[in-house]
């Protein structure tokens, strides 16, 4: 038995050094969202859309991009689960600043349009409302807004 302990320890060190063991600990200021993503929500300080993009990058993450209903449900449940976060508007990483009407995420992927993501008749304000946010009064469906408005940030980070 006393010869087995060094063998096990050597095997654990080898596996850890190979990078095949993933840490499920989110770095501060992030918290776990699911098995592969961490979330950071600042419910106390509002930023412009670009300030939110920059803030998320300083923490090693990205402004929230929701490409599927599962992610939308996870984020919705997260912000609605806490008194401090549920009544706030949140920026998402979608814009049509480059080409009016062509909504894309900051990673240049097309933004899903229509229900169940956007509010009724959204986006609707032409070339003056070029950034998207989650509207607290409308179940956090997406609405377009002026990019210089101040809403709260949500950042995601994959671990």
TIVO-433377 format. One record per residue: residue in one letter; x, y, z of N, C-alpha, C, CB in turn. Coordinates in steps of 0.2 Angstrom, whole numbers, plus 2048, in hexadecimal, padded with zeros to 3 digits. Glycine has a CB too. Example, Ala and Ser with C-alpha at 12.3 -4.5 7.8 and 13.67 -1.06 7.14 Angstrom:
BEGIN
 type n_px n_py n_pz ca_px ca_py ca_pz c_px c_py c_pz cb_px cb_py cb_pz
    a  842  7E4  827   83E   7EA   827  842  7F0  827   839   7EA   82D
    s  840  7F5  823   844   7FB   824  840  800  827   846   7FD   81D
//
This chain:
BEGIN
 type n_px n_py n_pz ca_px ca_py ca_pz c_px c_py c_pz cb_px cb_py cb_pz
    x  804  7FA  800   800   800   800  804  806  800   7FB   800   806
    x  80A  806  804   80E   80C   804  811  80E  7FD   813   80C   80A
    x  812  809  7F9   815   80A   7F2  80F  80C  7ED   818   803   7EF
    x  809  80C  7EF   804   80E   7EA  803  815  7EB   7FD   80A   7EC
    x  804  818  7F1   802   820   7F1  807  824  7ED   804   822   7F9
    x  80D  823  7EC   811   827   7E7  80F  826  7E0   818   825   7E8
    x  80D  820  7DE   80A   81E   7D7  804  822  7D6   809   817   7D6
    x  7FF  822  7DB   7F9   826   7DA  7FB  82E  7DA   7F4   825   7E0
    x  7FF  830  7DE   801   837   7DE  804  839  7D7   806   839   7E4
    x  809  835  7D5   80C   836   7CE  807  837  7C9   811   831   7CD
    x  802  832  7C9   7FD   832   7C4  7F8  838  7C4   7F8   82C   7C4
    x  7F7  83A  7CA   7F3   841   7CB  7F7  847  7C8   7F1   842   7D2
    x  7FD  847  7CA   801   84D   7C7  802  84D  7C0   808   84C   7CB
    x  802  847  7BD   803   846   7B6  7FD  848  7B2   805   83F   7B4
    x  7F7  846  7B5   7F0   848   7B2  7EF  850  7B2   7EB   844   7B5
    x  7F1  853  7B8   7F0   85A   7B9  7F5  85E  7B5   7F1   85C   7C0
    x  7FB  85B  7B4   800   85F   7B0  7FE  85E  7A8   807   85C   7B1
    x  7FA  859  7A6   7F8   858   79F  7F3  85D  79D   7F6   851   79E
    x  7F0  860  7A2   7EA   865   7A0  7E4  861  79F   7EC   869   79A
    x  7E3  85B  7A0   7DD   857   79F  7D8  858  7A5   7DE   850   79D
    x  7DA  85B  7AA   7D6   85C   7B0  7D4  863  7B0   7D9   85A   7B7
    x  7CD  864  7AF   7CB   86B   7AF  7C8  86E  7B6   7C5   86C   7AA
    x  7CA  874  7B7   7C7   877   7BD  7C0  879  7BC   7CC   87C   7BF
    x  7BC  878  7C1   7B5   87A   7C0  7B4  880  7C5   7B0   875   7C2
    x  7B9  884  7C6   7B9   889   7CB  7B9  890  7C6   7BE   889   7D0
    x  7B4  894  7C7   7B4   89A   7C3  7B8  89F  7C7   7AC   89D   7C2
    x  7BC  8A3  7C3   7C0   8A8   7C6  7BC  8AE  7C8   7C6   8AA   7C1
    x  7BE  8B1  7CD   7BA   8B7   7D0  7BB  8BC  7CA   7BD   8BA   7D6
    x  7B5  8C0  7C9   7AF   8C0   7CC  7A9  8BC  7C9   7AD   8C8   7CC
    x  7AB  8B7  7C6   7A6   8B2   7C3  7A4  8AD  7C7   7AA   8AF   7BD
    x  79E  8AA  7C6   79A   8A5   7C9  798  8A0  7C4   794   8A7   7CD
    x  798  899  7C6   796   894   7C1  78F  896  7BE   796   88D   7C4
    x  78E  895  7B8   787   895   7B4  785  88E  7B3   788   89A   7AE
    x  78A  88A  7B0   788   883   7AF  78F  880  7AF   785   882   7A8
    x  78F  87A  7AC   795   876   7AC  79C  878  7A9   794   86F   7AA
    x  79A  87D  7A4   7A0   87F   7A0  7A1  887  7A0   79F   87D   799
    x  79C  88B  7A3   79C   892   7A2  79B  895  7A9   797   894   79E
    x  79F  89B  7AA   79E   89F   7B0  79B  8A6  7AE   7A5   8A0   7B3
    x  797  8A9  7B3   793   8AF   7B1  796  8B4  7B6   78C   8AD   7B2
    x  796  8BA  7B4   797   8C0   7B8  792  8C5  7B7   79E   8C3   7B7
    x  78E  8C7  7BC   789   8CC   7BB  78A  8D2  7C0   782   8C9   7BD
    x  78A  8D8  7BE   78B   8DE   7C2  784  8E1  7C3   790   8E2   7C0
    x  780  8E0  7C8   77A   8E3   7C9  77A  8EA  7CC   775   8DE   7CD
    x  780  8EC  7CD   780   8F2   7D1  783  8F8  7CD   784   8F1   7D7
    x  787  8F7  7C8   78A   8FC   7C3  787  8FB  7BC   792   8FC   7C4
    x  785  901  7B9   783   900   7B2  788  903  7AE   77C   904   7B1
    x  789  900  7A8   78E   902   7A3  78A  903  79C   793   8FD   7A3
    x  78E  907  798   78C   907   791  78D  900  78E   790   90D   78D
    x  78B  8FF  788   78C   8F9   784  793  8F7  783   788   8F8   77D
    x  797  8FC  781   79E   8FB   77F  7A2  8FA  786   7A1   901   77C
    x  7A0  8FE  78B   7A3   8FD   792  7A2  8F6  794   7A1   902   797
    x  79D  8F3  793   79B   8EC   795  79F  8E7  791   794   8EB   794
    x  7A0  8E8  78B   7A5   8E4   787  7AC  8E4  789   7A5   8E6   77F
    x  7AE  8EA  78B   7B5   8EB   78E  7B6  8E8  795   7B7   8F3   78E
    x  7B1  8E9  799   7B1   8E6   7A0  7B1  8DF  79F   7AA   8E8   7A4
    x  7AD  8DC  79B   7AE   8D4   79B  7B5  8D2  799   7A8   8D2   796
    x  7B8  8D6  794   7BE   8D4   792  7C3  8D4  797   7C0   8D8   78C
    x  7C3  8D9  79C   7C8   8DA   7A1  7C7  8D4  7A6   7C6   8E1   7A5
    x  7C2  8D1  7A6   7C1   8CB   7AB  7C2  8C5  7A7   7BA   8CB   7AE
    x  7C4  8C5  7A1   7C6   8BF   79D  7C0  8BC  79A   7C9   8BA   7A1
    x  7BA  8BF  79A   7B4   8BC   797  7B1  8C0  791   7AF   8BC   79C
    x  7AB  8BF  78F   7A8   8C3   78A  7A1  8C5  78C   7A7   8BE   784
    x  79F  8CB  789   798   8CD   78A  793  8C7  788   796   8D3   786
    x  78E  8C7  78C   789   8C1   78B  787  8C1  784   783   8C2   790
    x  787  8BB  781   785   8B9   77B  780  8B3  77B   78A   8B8   775
    x  77A  8B3  779   775   8AE   77A  774  8AB  773   76F   8B0   77E
    x  776  8A5  772   774   8A2   76B  76F  89D  76B   77B   89F   768
    x  76D  89B  771   768   895   772  763  896  778   76B   88F   772
    x  75E  893  778   759   894   77D  75B  891  784   752   890   77B
    x  75F  88C  784   762   889   78A  766  88F  78E   767   883   788
    x  76B  892  78A   76F   897   78D  76A  89D  78F   774   89A   788
    x  765  89F  78B   760   8A4   78D  75D  8A2  794   75B   8A5   788
    x  75B  89C  794   757   89A   79A  75C  89A  7A1   754   893   799
    x  762  898  7A0   767   898   7A5  768  89F  7A8   76D   895   7A3
    x  769  8A3  7A3   76B   8AA   7A5  764  8AE  7A8   76D   8AF   79F
    x  75F  8AC  7A5   758   8AF   7A8  757  8AC  7AF   752   8AD   7A3
    x  758  8A6  7B0   757   8A3   7B7  75C  8A6  7BC   758   89C   7B7
    x  762  8A7  7B9   768   8AA   7BE  766  8B1  7C0   76F   8AA   7BA
    x  764  8B5  7BB   763   8BC   7BD  75C  8BD  7C1   763   8C1   7B7
    x  757  8B9  7C0   751   8B9   7C3  751  8B6  7CA   74C   8B6   7BF
    x  757  8B2  7CC   757   8AF   7D2  759  8B3  7D8   75C   8A9   7D1
    x  75C  8B9  7D7   75E   8BD   7DC  75B  8C4  7DC   766   8BE   7DB
    x  759  8C7  7E2   756   8CD   7E2  75A  8D3  7DF   754   8CF   7E9
    x  760  8D2  7E0   765   8D8   7DD  765  8D8  7D6   76C   8D7   7E0
    x  764  8D2  7D3   765   8D2   7CB  75F  8D2  7C7   769   8CC   7CA
    x  759  8D0  7CA   753   8CE   7C6  750  8D4  7C3   74E   8CB   7CA
    x  751  8DA  7C6   74D   8E0   7C3  751  8E4  7BF   74A   8E4   7C8
    x  757  8E2  7BC   75C   8E6   7B8  75B  8E4  7B1   763   8E5   7BB
    x  75D  8E9  7AD   75E   8E8   7A5  766  8E6  7A5   75C   8EF   7A1
    x  767  8E2  7A0   76E   8DF   79F  770  8E0  797   76F   8D8   7A1
    x  775  8E2  796   778   8E2   78F  779  8DB  78D   77E   8E6   78F
    x  778  8DA  786   77B   8D4   783  77F  8D6  77D   775   8CF   781
    x  783  8D1  77B   788   8D3   776  786  8D3  76F   78E   8CE   777
    x  780  8D6  76E   77D   8D6   767  77C  8DD  765   776   8D3   767
    x  77E  8DE  75F   77E   8E5   75C  77D  8E5  754   784   8E9   75D
    x  77A  8EA  752   779   8EB   74A  77D  8F2  748   772   8EB   748
    x  782  8F4  74C   785   8FA   74A  789  8FA  744   78A   8FC   750
    x  78C  8F4  742   78F   8F3   73C  78B  8F4  736   793   8EC   73C
    x  785  8F0  736   780   8F0   730  779  8F0  733   781   8EA   72C
    x  776  8F6  732   76F   8F6   735  76B  8F0  733   76C   8FD   732
    x  768  8ED  738   763   8E8   738  767  8E1  738   760   8E9   731
    x  76D  8E1  737   771   8DA   737  774  8D9  73E   777   8DA   732
    x  770  8D7  743   772   8D6   74A  777  8D0  74A   76C   8D5   74E
    x  77D  8D2  74D   782   8CD   74E  785  8CE  755   787   8CE   749
    x  787  8C8  758   78B   8C8   75E  792  8CB  75D   78B   8C1   761
    x  795  8CD  763   79C   8CF   762  7A1  8CA  75F   79E   8D2   769
    x  79F  8C4  75F   7A3   8BF   75C  7A1  8BE  755   7A2   8B8   760
    x  79D  8C3  752   79B   8C3   74B  796  8BD  749   7A1   8C2   747
    x  794  8B9  74E   78F   8B5   74C  788  8B8  74C   78E   8AF   751
    x  783  8B6  747   77D   8B9   747  779  8B8  74D   779   8B6   741
    x  775  8BD  74F   771   8BD   755  76A  8BA  753   770   8C4   758
    x  768  8B5  758   761   8B2   756  75C  8B8  756   760   8AD   75C
    x  757  8B7  752   752   8BD   752  74B  8BA  754   752   8BF   74A
    x  747  8BE  755   740   8BC   757  73F  8B9  75E   73D   8B7   752
    x  739  8B6  75F   738   8B2   765  73B  8AC  765   730   8B1   766
    x  73E  8AA  76B   73D   8AC   771  743  8B0  774   73D   8A5   776
    x  746  8B3  770   74C   8B8   772  74A  8BF  773   752   8B7   76E
    x  747  8C2  76D   745   8C9   76D  73E  8CA  770   746   8CC   766
    x  73D  8D0  772   737   8D2   774  732  8D3  76E   737   8D9   778
    x  72C  8D4  76F   727   8D5   769  729  8DB  765   720   8D5   76C
    x  72A  8DA  75E   72B   8DF   75A  732  8E2  75B   726   8E5   75A
    x  737  8DF  75E   73E   8E1   75F  742  8DD  75A   740   8E0   766
    x  748  8E0  758   74A   8E7   759  746  8EB  754   752   8E7   758
    x  745  8F1  757   741   8F6   753  743  8FD  752   73A   8F5   756
    x  748  8FF  754   74A   906   754  74F  909  74F   74C   908   75B
    x  750  905  74A   754   908   744  75B  909  746   751   90E   742
    x  75E  90E  743   765   90F   744  767  913  74A   768   913   73E
    x  763  915  74F   765   918   755  765  913  75B   760   91D   757
    x  762  90D  75A   762   908   760  766  902  75D   75B   906   762
    x  76D  902  75E   771   8FD   75B  774  8F7  760   776   900   758
    x  772  8F7  766   774   8F2   76B  76E  8EF  76F   779   8F6   770
    x  76F  8E9  770   76A   8E5   773  76B  8E4  77B   769   8DE   770
    x  765  8E4  77E   765   8E3   786  760  8DF  788   765   8E9   78A
    x  760  8DB  78D   75B   8D7   790  757  8DC  795   75E   8D1   795
    x  750  8DD  793   74C   8E1   796  748  8DE  79C   746   8E4   791
    x  74A  8E1  7A2   747   8DE   7A8  740  8DE  7A9   74A   8E2   7AE
    x  73C  8E3  7A6   735   8E3   7A7  731  8DF  7A2   733   8EB   7A5
    x  735  8DC  79D   732   8D7   798  735  8D1  798   732   8DB   791
    x  736  8CE  79E   739   8C7   79F  740  8C6  79C   734   8C2   79C
    x  743  8CB  79C   74A   8CC   799  74B  8CA  792   74F   8C7   79D
    x  745  8CB  78E   746   8CA   787  74A  8D0  784   73F   8CA   783
    x  74D  8CF  77E   752   8D4   77C  74E  8DA  778   756   8D1   777
    x  751  8E0  779   74E   8E6   776  754  8E9  774   74A   8EA   77B
    x  753  8EE  76F   759   8F2   76C  759  8F8  770   758   8F3   765
    x  75F  8FB  770   760   901   774  766  905  771   761   900   77C
    x  766  90B  773   76C   90F   772  772  90C  776   76B   917   773
    x  778  90C  772   77E   908   775  781  90C  77B   783   907   770
    x  77F  913  77B   782   917   781  77D  917  787   782   91E   77E
    x  778  914  787   774   913   78D  778  90F  792   76D   910   78B
    x  776  90F  798   779   90B   79D  775  906  7A0   77B   910   7A3
    x  777  900  79F   774   8FA   7A2  779  8F6  7A6   770   8F6   79D
    x  777  8F0  7A9   77B   8EC   7AD  77F  8E7  7A8   778   8E9   7B2
    x  785  8E5  7AA   788   8E0   7A6  787  8D9  7A8   790   8E2   7A6
    x  788  8D4  7A3   788   8CD   7A4  78E  8CB  7A0   781   8C9   7A3
    x  793  8C7  7A3   798   8C5   79F  798  8BD  7A0   79F   8C8   7A2
    x  79A  8B9  79B   79B   8B2   79B  7A2  8B0  79A   796   8AF   797
    x  7A4  8AB  79D   7AB   8A8   79C  7AB  8A1  79C   7B0   8AB   7A2
    x  7AE  89E  797   7AE   897   797  7B4  894  79B   7AE   894   790
    x  7B3  88F  79F   7B9   88C   7A2  7BA  885  7A0   7B8   88C   7AA
//
